[in-house]
């Protein structure tokens, strides 16, 4: 079997080399200094309270970094927001008195003493309830509680700060705010004037402004595969797509991935670059989390490594291989939907680095980077000769039903590959996330 995606070891070595010399699109080199907690010097808090840590060298995103409390790691849901000089975390239900440290790239910060109270004191700021826990962007809601103070502090919706002029009332026991335009489903936290955080309140955004720009694709027929290129890409056969769907205008960016998961596995790190080093299962979990955040039904049922898909659900999912090629071709029948150097970053023009999404020309349906930049995960299991078997599926194919295969389909080629791997019909398989592999999402249009 030919190997089109780099091995993990090769990819990691290339990642290190590129990171050492990265600039421009590749972002800044990682600071090797140890994390340093500068404030607070000690913490007294109750279970469920949001705590702000300030300092330096925490890293621009959490990635594999973490906080320990009395020697135990906080889980993902406790790490609320993370930046190089500010971390917000939630005291977990198991929180005990002890010391707290921040661990970044194997380096541990100075320790801060923590005293845990099981319940808030009479003077602690505390959220009791919301006037409504589901609302639309720009709609006003009230937050009721205790000890918010008479001087305006701040309110955050899943880490997104409410603008000062959208805080319409602030009092000791009630705050009124407008839901931010780009708020997502998640936790609300109130911060008093002295930056003391409250416990969190769950909130859902109704009909939110979507995190991901999408293009609507109408049903139709097309010729999938080819008889003129690599034998693995054929044979050419007629396929019918019966339902309209939305597809991401761009590959999922690191900023979008962080917004949904609070983590960024990518190398190099830059908000405007497509996310990479994301495994197939990671991409599927991202789709479910984004569906929940935007109040759609989840498509995937995930039990360990076993995943089933409800294609009738209205939430986010990975494209099938047929949907991917249909959208990539955009009504064309040749090797590429346009001149390859105009639409794709390949080894001819990419200068051995990943590029910001949307910086080449789109195809005729307004979709960017389907050819080149990064390979992209699809739903289907990868079988070399699946479409060579007869009768092959003609209507809304979803690939092999058997899980006897170890790889999932990847499409589009990458910035490290030549144009022969960036054709509309080129296909390969992969079993793990890699340096030159990302993804985009689709969603049912009706």
Protein Blocks (a to p, Z undefined) as FASTA:
>chain_A
ZZfbdcfklmmmmmmmmmmmgghjlopaddfbdcddfbdfbdcddehiacddddehkbjb
lklaccdeehiacdfklmmbdcfkbccddddfklccddddddeehiacddddddddfbdc
fkbccdfbdfbfcdcehiacddddehkbjadcbddeehiacdfklmmbdcfkbccddddf
kbccdddddddfkopacdddddddehiadfbdcdddddddddedjfklcfklmccddddd
fbdcdddfbdcdfklmmmmnopafbdcddfkbccehiafklmmmmmmmmmmmnopacfbd
cehjaccddfkbcbdcdddfklmmmmmnnopabfbfbdfklmpccfklnoopacdehiac
cdfkopahkgghiacddfbdcdfklmmpccddfbhpebjfbfkbfbdcdehiaakbcfkl
mcfkbccddfbdcfkbccdddddfZZ
